[in-house]
Amino acid sequence: MKTPLLITALSVVLAATSLSAEVNVSPKSKKVTDLKFSGRIQGQWDGIGSDNNSDEDKNHFYFRRLFLGGHAKIGDNWGGDIVMDFAASPNNEGDGKADQVFIEGASVWYKSDDGYRLDIGQKKVPFGLEEVTSSAKMKTIERSAVNRQFAETLKFNARHTGLFGSGKLADTGLSYDVAVVNSGQNHNSKDSALNDGLYGYDNNELSYYGRLSYEGDMNEISYLVGVAAGVQQNDDSNVTKGYDATNAWNIFARIGTGPFELEAEYMSGTADSAGGDHDHEGYSIQGAYTIEQENKGDWEFVYRYSIVEGKGGTDLVSAKEIIRRANLASASRLCDEFEQHYFGINYLFNGHDIKFMLGYEMNDIIDGGVTEDEADGFRARMQFLF
């Protein structure tokens, strides 16, 4: 298989590099002024089980992410980035394409002298605080229930291909992000590795996103607040879907002082249809406490609560998409409401570069106001960045 061979080759290259201080990497273009490569290794174990299923509980080690990236600059204004994920192939099992490598992100960018930046390529659209936070810096192992409903079930936010603009207003604390992108996720509008979501998308229409945030500090209290909105063109020609567009908005905030940090966000979206709209909404609240140890690693203690629900129709929330790798019974995979508790403890050996994470999830799958199933269990992750 190609993917194991690629991983083996990569391991050999990294090992050889670590053993020799004489190894140099030279760019093809002599005009490149800065060139570097990056990597992210996340080994994970999941032990998740559900009540109403006769199948075995999940008890499995695997690679959650295996990133390898290249980053180049020509002067101070032009650059390009590409990051590949070699651990994404298990998402394609059964479709005959299990050897694919996933494009995590790729763009050519221009940055003006006053800080405005324009990217052309594939990035995450500016919607959701947790979604645009790198997985390397997250305090929880997986993202929240409301985030995964919008990113995985609706295929609304996360990675799209198109034009991205961002910048800061000097000396104000204000920053902005905008995006004009394909309605379908990833590097084209029909990626076979991911389905087209609950409402599909119009292959020849664009979607639009924007975000405005304010960041600052006052009396040893740091804070971030912001609002985001987006509109995605759905596949209204599909008789089984038939929804014109999904319009959504998001508010978020983060506040911290000393070892404490509190983060919260709310998402609300409506899929428009002449036959009746579908509404999706939910929120997450996360608190964290850090114990710093001089000349030793740091401890992080984390709790997060998240809830999401769908209105205007039945079975609008996908528990299967929210709970990664859960062994849910068929009857429990779709529901009206989903509630999640997460308890975590992290040990940072060397900041985020080397850290161990352990978390316990409690997931309630609710239909008609009644809990139909529960899927609980532990996840653990070891991370190494370079």
C-alpha positions in Angstrom: 0.0 0.0 0.0 1.3 3.5 -0.9 0.5 5.3 2.4 2.6 2.9 4.7 5.4 3.2 2.2 5.2 7.0 2.2 5.2 7.0 6.0 8.3 4.7 6.1 10.1 6.9 3.6 9.3 9.9 5.6 10.6 8.2 8.8 13.9 7.4 7.1 14.3 11.0 5.9 13.6 12.4 9.4 15.9 9.9 11.0 18.7 10.7 8.6 18.2 14.4 9.2 18.3 14.0 12.9 21.6 12.1 12.7 23.4 14.6 10.5 24.0 18.3 11.1 25.4 18.6 7.6 22.0 18.1 5.8 20.9 21.1 3.8 17.7 21.7 1.9 17.9 24.1 -1.1 14.9 25.5 -2.9 14.6 25.2 -6.6 14.1 28.9 -7.0 17.2 31.0 -6.2 14.9 33.8 -5.3 13.4 32.0 -2.2 14.6 33.8 0.9 13.1 31.5 3.5 12.3 27.8 3.4 11.3 25.4 6.1 9.3 22.2 6.7 7.0 21.3 9.5 5.4 18.2 11.0 2.8 17.1 13.4 2.5 13.6 14.8 -0.6 12.7 16.9 -0.9 9.1 18.0 -4.2 8.4 19.6 -6.2 5.7 21.4 -10.0 5.6 21.6 -12.0 3.5 24.0 -15.6 4.5 23.3 -18.7 2.3 23.9 -22.5 2.8 23.6 -25.3 1.3 25.5 -27.7 0.2 22.7 -25.4 -1.8 20.4 -24.2 -5.4 20.4 -21.0 -4.6 18.5 -17.7 -4.4 20.3 -16.7 -1.2 22.0 -13.9 0.7 20.4 -10.5 -0.1 21.8 -8.0 1.0 19.2 -4.7 2.7 18.6 -4.2 4.8 15.5 -2.7 7.9 14.0 -5.1 10.8 14.3 -2.9 13.2 12.3 0.4 12.8 10.5 1.2 16.2 9.0 4.1 17.1 6.8 4.4 20.6 5.4 6.5 22.9 3.4 6.6 26.7 3.7 8.5 29.2 1.5 8.9 32.9 1.2 10.2 35.2 -1.5 11.0 38.5 0.2 8.6 39.9 2.8 5.5 39.9 0.7 5.1 36.6 -1.2 4.9 33.1 0.1 3.4 29.6 -0.3 2.4 26.8 2.1 1.3 23.2 1.7 0.5 20.7 4.4 -0.4 17.1 3.7 -2.0 14.6 6.2 -0.8 11.0 5.8 -3.2 9.7 8.4 -6.4 10.6 6.6 -6.6 7.5 4.5 -8.6 5.4 7.0 -11.5 7.9 6.3 -11.7 6.4 2.8 -11.9 2.7 3.7 -14.2 0.8 1.4 -14.1 3.2 -1.5 -11.0 1.8 -3.2 -9.0 4.9 -2.5 -7.5 4.1 0.9 -4.0 5.2 -0.3 -5.0 8.9 -0.8 -3.2 11.6 1.1 -5.4 14.4 2.3 -4.6 18.1 1.5 -4.8 19.7 4.9 -4.1 23.1 3.5 -2.4 24.8 0.6 -2.2 28.4 -0.6 -0.2 31.1 -2.3 -0.3 34.3 -0.4 0.6 38.0 -0.6 1.1 40.1 2.4 1.2 43.9 2.2 3.6 46.1 4.2 0.7 47.3 6.4 -0.3 43.7 7.3 -3.2 42.9 4.9 -2.9 39.3 3.6 -4.5 37.6 0.6 -4.5 33.8 0.1 -5.5 31.8 -2.9 -5.9 28.1 -2.1 -7.5 25.9 0.5 -7.8 27.0 4.1 -10.3 27.0 6.9 -13.0 29.6 6.4 -13.4 32.2 9.2 -16.3 30.6 11.1 -16.1 29.2 14.7 -13.5 29.9 17.3 -12.7 26.2 18.1 -12.7 25.2 14.4 -10.0 27.7 13.4 -7.9 26.9 16.5 -5.1 24.5 15.5 -5.5 20.9 16.7 -2.0 21.2 18.0 -3.0 23.9 20.5 -6.5 22.6 21.5 -7.0 21.7 25.2 -9.5 18.9 24.3 -8.8 15.9 22.2 -11.7 16.3 19.8 -13.7 19.4 18.9 -17.1 20.1 20.5 -20.5 18.7 19.5 -21.8 21.9 18.0 -18.6 22.5 16.1 -18.7 19.0 14.6 -22.4 19.3 13.7 -21.7 22.4 11.5 -18.3 21.2 10.1 -19.1 17.5 9.6 -22.9 17.1 9.3 -23.7 20.3 7.4 -20.3 20.6 5.8 -20.6 24.3 6.4 -17.3 25.5 7.8 -13.8 23.9 7.9 -11.7 23.7 4.7 -12.8 25.3 1.4 -11.0 26.4 -1.6 -11.1 30.0 -2.9 -9.9 33.5 -1.9 -9.1 34.5 1.7 -8.4 38.0 3.1 -7.3 38.9 6.6 -5.7 41.8 8.4 -5.6 43.9 11.6 -6.5 47.5 12.1 -3.3 49.1 13.5 -3.3 49.9 17.3 -7.0 49.1 17.7 -7.1 45.4 18.6 -9.5 44.8 15.8 -8.9 42.1 13.2 -11.0 40.9 10.2 -11.2 37.8 8.0 -13.2 37.3 4.8 -13.5 34.4 2.4 -15.1 33.8 -1.1 -14.9 30.0 -1.7 -16.4 26.9 -3.3 -19.6 25.8 -1.6 -18.2 22.3 -1.4 -15.5 21.5 1.1 -11.8 20.7 0.3 -9.7 21.1 -2.8 -12.6 20.6 -5.2 -16.3 20.7 -4.9 -16.9 17.0 -5.0 -14.2 15.3 -2.8 -15.0 11.6 -2.7 -13.4 11.3 0.7 -16.1 13.3 2.4 -19.8 13.2 1.7 -21.7 16.4 0.7 -23.5 16.9 4.0 -27.1 17.1 5.0 -28.1 19.6 2.3 -25.5 19.1 -0.5 -24.0 22.1 -2.3 -24.2 23.8 -5.6 -21.1 22.9 -7.5 -21.1 26.1 -9.5 -22.0 28.6 -6.8 -19.8 30.4 -4.3 -20.2 30.7 -0.6 -19.2 33.7 1.6 -17.8 34.1 5.1 -16.7 36.9 7.3 -15.4 37.5 10.8 -14.6 40.5 13.0 -12.9 40.1 16.4 -11.4 42.3 19.1 -8.5 41.2 21.3 -6.8 43.0 24.2 -6.0 42.9 27.9 -6.9 45.0 31.0 -5.6 44.6 34.5 -3.9 41.2 33.9 -7.1 40.0 32.2 -6.7 39.0 28.5 -9.8 38.7 26.3 -11.0 38.0 22.8 -14.5 38.6 21.5 -15.9 38.3 18.0 -18.7 37.6 15.6 -18.8 35.6 12.3 -21.3 34.8 9.6 -21.5 32.8 6.5 -23.8 31.7 3.6 -23.4 28.4 1.8 -25.2 27.6 -1.5 -27.0 24.2 -1.1 -28.0 21.7 -3.8 -31.6 22.9 -4.3 -31.9 20.7 -7.4 -31.7 17.5 -5.4 -35.3 16.4 -4.7 -34.2 14.6 -1.5 -32.5 17.8 -0.2 -34.1 20.8 -1.9 -32.7 23.5 0.3 -31.6 26.8 -1.3 -28.9 28.0 1.1 -27.6 27.7 4.7 -27.2 31.0 6.5 -25.4 30.9 9.8 -23.8 33.1 12.4 -21.4 32.6 15.3 -20.4 34.6 18.4 -17.5 33.7 20.6 -15.4 34.9 23.5 -12.3 33.9 25.4 -11.1 35.4 28.7 -8.2 34.5 30.9 -6.4 35.6 34.0 -3.4 33.9 35.6 -3.9 30.1 35.4 -7.6 30.3 34.5 -9.1 30.5 31.0 -12.8 30.5 30.0 -14.0 30.0 26.4 -17.5 30.0 24.9 -19.1 30.1 21.5 -22.6 29.9 20.0 -23.6 28.8 16.5 -27.0 29.2 14.8 -27.8 28.3 11.2 -30.9 28.0 9.0 -31.3 25.9 5.8 -33.9 27.7 3.7 -36.6 25.9 1.8 -40.1 26.9 0.5 -41.3 23.7 2.1 -40.1 24.7 5.6 -36.8 25.8 7.1 -34.4 23.6 9.2 -32.8 25.3 12.1 -29.5 24.2 13.8 -28.2 25.8 16.9 -25.9 25.0 19.9 -23.1 26.2 22.1 -20.1 25.1 24.0 -18.5 26.4 27.2 -14.9 25.4 28.2 -13.0 26.1 31.3 -9.3 25.3 31.9 -6.8 25.6 34.7 -3.0 25.4 34.2 -0.4 24.5 36.8 3.0 25.7 35.7 6.1 24.1 37.1 9.5 25.7 36.8 11.9 23.6 34.8 9.3 20.9 34.5 6.2 20.3 32.4 2.8 22.0 32.9 -0.5 20.4 33.9 -3.8 21.5 32.3 -7.2 20.5 33.7 -10.1 21.0 31.3 -13.9 20.7 31.3 -16.2 21.4 28.3 -20.0 21.3 27.9 -21.6 21.3 24.5 -25.1 20.9 23.2 -26.6 21.1 19.7 -30.2 20.6 18.4 -32.1 20.6 15.1 -35.6 22.1 14.6 -38.1 22.1 11.8 -37.5 18.4 10.9 -36.6 15.1 12.4 -33.2 13.5 12.8 -31.2 16.6 11.9 -28.3 16.0 14.3 -25.8 13.3 13.4 -24.4 11.5 16.4 -22.2 9.4 14.1 -20.4 12.5 12.8 -20.1 14.1 16.2 -18.7 11.1 18.1 -15.6 10.1 16.2 -15.3 6.3 15.8 -18.2 5.4 18.1 -19.9 2.0 17.7 -23.4 3.4 17.6 -26.5 1.3 16.7 -28.1 2.3 13.5 -31.2 3.7 15.3 -28.9 6.0 17.4 -26.9 7.6 14.6 -29.4 10.4 13.9 -31.3 12.4 16.5 -32.9 15.7 17.4 -30.6 16.8 20.2 -27.1 15.9 21.3 -25.4 16.7 24.7 -21.7 16.3 25.5 -19.5 16.5 28.6 -15.7 16.4 28.4 -13.3 16.0 31.3 -9.6 16.2 30.4 -6.1 16.4 31.9 -3.0 17.3 29.8 0.7 17.2 30.6 2.8 19.5 28.5 6.4 18.2 28.5 7.6 21.1 26.3 4.7 23.3 25.7 2.5 22.1 22.8 5.6 20.6 21.1 5.5 17.5 23.2 2.3 16.8 25.3 0.1 14.0 26.5 -3.7 14.3 26.7 -6.2 12.1 28.4 -10.0 12.8 28.2 -13.3 11.3 29.1 -16.4 11.9 27.0 -20.0 11.6 28.1 -22.4 11.7 25.1 -26.2 11.7 25.3 -28.2 11.1 22.1 -31.7 12.6 22.6 -34.8 12.1 20.5 -38.2 13.6 21.4 -36.8 14.8 24.8 -35.8 11.3 25.8 -32.2 10.0 25.9 -32.1 7.1 23.4 -28.5 6.1 23.8 -25.3 7.0 25.6 -21.8 6.7 24.2 -19.0 7.3 26.8 -15.4 6.5 27.1 -11.8 7.6 27.2 -9.5 9.1 24.5 -5.7 9.6 24.8 -3.3 11.3 22.6 0.5 11.9 22.4 1.6 14.8 20.3 5.0 15.8 18.8 5.6 18.9 16.7 8.6 19.9 14.7 
